[in-house]
Amino acid sequence: MTQAETTTTKPRYATLLCVVTAGLLGALIGVALTATTPVPGVVQPAAVVSAGIPIVRVLLDLAAVTTIGLSLLSVLVGYDRPKLTEPIMRLARPAGVAAALVWATTSVVALVLQTAEYKPGSSTLSAADIGDYIANVGAGKALVIVAALSLAHAGIGALALRFGEKVPAEVRVGLGLFALLPLPVTGHASNWSYHDYTMISMELHVMSAVAWTGGLGAMTVLLVANRTLLAHAMPRFSKLATLCLVISAATGLFNGLIEISLNPTISFWAAIFTTPYGQLLILKLVCTGAIALLGANLRWRLMPQIVRHNRTALASWATLELTVMGLAFGFAVVLTRAPVVAS
């Protein structure tokens, strides 16, 4: 093995830990902001359910990010130098299968927790309760579809373990992105005047954010030590990241402002600054701005050095960017469930 190949066998697990920790922290901050005083006489879900749903949903989202990012890595490094890329892909493929299985598992756990939220006060849940939730609530159907598609992704990934790139990475990327579609449409906007536009906007927002975060994460964890492959993959990813940044920022702002402006119970500015929804929206926009600045640093200051195969501080800067991304994912999970009402 060459030095370039052996260095690829040291994944940066610290980066993954930073992202997961930031995602959980963002979710917990969101839970604290949206906490309400119990209404006398109204049965409330158990605290473990209320706190558990956003935590599990963050883990679900990050598993999806990981799954799609690892699939996308094969496309970024290319197929014309298998001796150089295979040491990377021998790590990425089983990790992708594991992430897809986590994606499916967290979908099922989220289904159980959301059923418990749907039936507050019940000491136990039966299969009939879960079936009733699936039959009557769109989010239940969406979680079943996500679990099935992520399991299918794991199955295709298992084939890739055996047959390598004969199983096209584009199929895995496409299936992963398709599996993102069911959940966003079950959040806000179910009765909006601009329903069709907001649904499309939400789907674009989620897909762009996941592809952007997943691609950067996969390169940072697995590729950063291989300067040859990094010099090839980073310029390709930079174009994708720029497009994803524009789409994610524009659609996120559009969705948030529409949600606020069409609420007749509170004024626009009061909704932005005094409601948990508005405060979470501001926090998410701040994260997006920070991510854009960090991305600009990577694109304009570090990438010229990367292309010349020079040593850079990419791992540290990319880890910082991914940590802010994880925080934004945590805020986003709670944002999808936060009502626009006065505090």
N, C-alpha and C positions, 0 to 999 in steps of 0.2 A: 504493500500500500504506500502511496505517496503521503507526504505530510499534509497535503490538502485534504486527503481522504480521512486520515486518522483524526484530524481535528473536528470532524463533523460528528464524532461519536460522543460529544460532551454537550448535551442539551442544556440550555440555561433555564433550569426549573425555577430559579429565583424570580424570573420575569413572570412566569405563570402564577406564582404565589402572590406577587404584587397585584396582578390584575384581579384575581379572585378576591383578595382581601379588600381592594378598593371597591369592587362591585358590591360586596356584602356591606361595606361601610356606607356606600351610597344608599342602599336599600334601607338600612337602619335609620339613617338620617331622614329619609323620606317618610318612614313609618312614624318617627317622632314628630315630624311636621304635620302629618295628617291625623294624628291621634285626636279623638273626640271624646267628650264627656258622655258616659253612658246615659241614655234616656230612661227614666224610671218606667218600669212596666214593659219595656222592649227587650226581648231576649237578645243578648249579644253573643257572637261567636267566642269561643274560648281564646284566651290570649295566645296560646301556642299556635292556633290556627291563623289568627290575624297577623302575627309576626312571621309565621312559617311560610305563608303564601308568597310574599315578596322575596324571601330568601331563596325559596325553591325556584321561583321564576327567574331570579338572577342566575342561579346555577344552570338552569335550563338554557338561558340565553347564551351564557358563556360556553356551554357545551356545544351549542350550535355554531358559535363563532369559531371554536377550535376545530370542529368537524369540517366546516367549509374552508377555513384557512389552510388546514393540512391538505385538503384536496386541491386547493388553488396553488399550493406550493409546487406541485408537479408541473403545472402550466407555466409558472414563472421561471423555473430553472431550465425548461426545455427538454427535448427528448433526444437531441443529437449527440450527447456525450454521456452515454450510460455508465462508463467506468467512473466518471466523476460524480454523477447524480445518484447512482444506486446506493452508495453508503448513506446518503441523506434519506432517500425514499424508503430504505429498509427500516428506518426509525419512524418516518412519517406515516407509513401505511398502517402498522398495528396501532399507533397512537390514534389515528383517525377512526379505526374500528372501535377502540375503547371510548373515544369521545362520543361517537354516535350511540353507543349503548348507554352512556351516561345521559345523553339527550333523551333517549326513549324512557329511561328510568325516571328522570325528573318530570317528564310529561305525565307519567302515571301517578307519581307522588302529588304533583300539582292537581291532578284530577280528583284525588281523594281529599285533599285539603279544601279544594273549592266546593266539593260536595258537602263537607262538614260546615263550611261557611253558609252554604245554601240552606242547610238544616240546622240552625243554631239551637242549642239546648238538647240535642240528641246525644245520649251517652255513648251510643255505638252506631256504626254505619254498616249497612248490609250491602250486598251486591245489588239488591233491588233499589236501594237509595242512589247508588252510583248510576245505575241504569236510568233511573228517573231524571237525574241531573243531566245525563247525556241527551236524553230524549227531549228535554224541555229548555235547555240552556245552550246557546250557541257556543259558548266557551268550552263546554263539555265535549261537543262534537269536534271542535277544533283540536282539543288536546288528544283525542283518540286518533285523529288523522295525523297529527304531528308524531305521535308515538309509532304509528304504523310506518310512516315514511322514514323516520330515523332508523327504525329496525331494518327497513329495506336498504337504507344507506349502509348500515353495518354489514348486511349480507353482500352487497356489491363490493364493499371494502375487503371482506374476507376473500372474495374471488381475486381481488387485486393482490392480496398476500401471496396467492399461488401463481398467478399469471402475470404479475407486474403491470407494465404499461400497456399490455395487450387489452386490459380493461381501461378504456379511455378515462383520463382524469376529468375531462369535460362532462362526462355523464355524472360523475360524483358531485362536481360543482353544481351542475344544473339541478340534480335531485335535491341537494342541500338547500339551494335557494328556493326551490319550489316548496319545500317543507316549511319555510318561513312564512308562507302566505296565509295559512288559516288563522293564526292567533291575532294578528293586528286588527282584523276586521271585527273582532268581538269586543273591542274596547270602546272608546268614545266614538261618537259620530253616528250612532245607530239611527238617530232621528233628525240629523242635520239637513238643512235646506240644500247644502252642497255635498250631499252624501256621496255621489259618484266620484267627485273630484277628491274628496278627502280620503276615500278608500284607496284610490290609486296613489295618492300622495303618501299615505301610511305605508303601503307596500314598498314603494320606492325608498322611503326613509329607512325601513328596516333592512332591506336587501343591501343598500349602499353602505350603511353603518357596519353590517356584519362582514361584508366582503372586505371593506377597508381595514377593520380591526383584525379580522382573521388573517388576512394576507401579511400585515405587518407583524402580527404575533408569531406566525409560523416562521417567518424569516428571522426574527429576533431570537427565537428559542432554538432553532435548528441550523440556521444558515450563516449566522453572523461570523463564525470562525473561518468560514471558507471564502476567502477573498475573491477567488476566481468566479465561483457561482454567484456570489453576492454582486459582483460587478456586472454580471449579466442580468440578474433578476431585479435589482433595485431600480434601474431606469424604466423597466417595464411596469413595475409596481407603482412607480411614481405617477405615471400617467393615469393608472386606474385610481390611485388614491386622490388625485386632484379632482377627478370626475365625481368620485364618491363624496368628497368633502362638500362640493358645491350642491349636489343633490340632497345630501343628508341635512345640511344647514338650511337650505331653502324649504324643503318639505317639512322639517321639524318646526321652523318658524311659522310656516303657513298653517299647519295643523293646530299649533298652540293658539295662534291669534284667532283662528276661526272658532275654536272651542270657546274662547273668552268672549269674542264679539257677538256671538249669537245667543249668549245667555241673557235672558231678559230680567233676571232677578238682581243684577248687580252691575254697576257701571264698569266700563272698560278698565280705567286706571285703577279703580279699587280692586277689581278682580286680579290684576297683575301684581299689585303690591301687598294686598291684605289677605289673599286666600292662599291656602297651601298649594293649590294648583299653580297659581301665578308665581309663587316663590320657587317651586320646583322647576318651573319653566325658566326662570331667571338663572337658577343654578346650572341647569343643563346648557343654556346659552353661554354662560361663562366658561363651562367646560369646553364647549365647541370652539370658542375663541382661543382658549389656551392650546387646544389640540392643533388648531390652524397655525398658530405661531410656532409650535414645536415641529409641525410638519414642514413649515417653511424653512426652519433651521436645517432639518434633515435634507430637504430638496436642494437648497441653494448653497449651503455651507459644507455639508458632509458628502453629498453625492458626488461632486467632482473628484474628491479624494478617493471615494469608494471605486469609482470607474477606473482610476489609475492604480488600483490594488494597494493603496496606502492604508496604513493602520489608522483607524479613527475611533472616536468615542461613541460609535453608533449604538452599541449595546446599552449604554447608560441613557442616552437621549431617547432611544426607542422605548426602553422600559418605562421611562417617565411619561412618554406620550401614551403608552398603553395603560398605565396606571390611571391617568386622567380619563381615558376611554372607559375603563372599568367603572370608575366613579359615575360617569355619565350613564352607563347602562343601569346602574343601581337606581339613579334618579328616575330614569325612563320607566322602569318597571312600576314604581309607585305612581308616577305621573299618569299612566294609562288607567289607573283605578281611582285617581283623586277627583272628586267632584268640584266644579267651580261654584262654590258657595261662600258666603261671607263667614269669616272666622268668628 
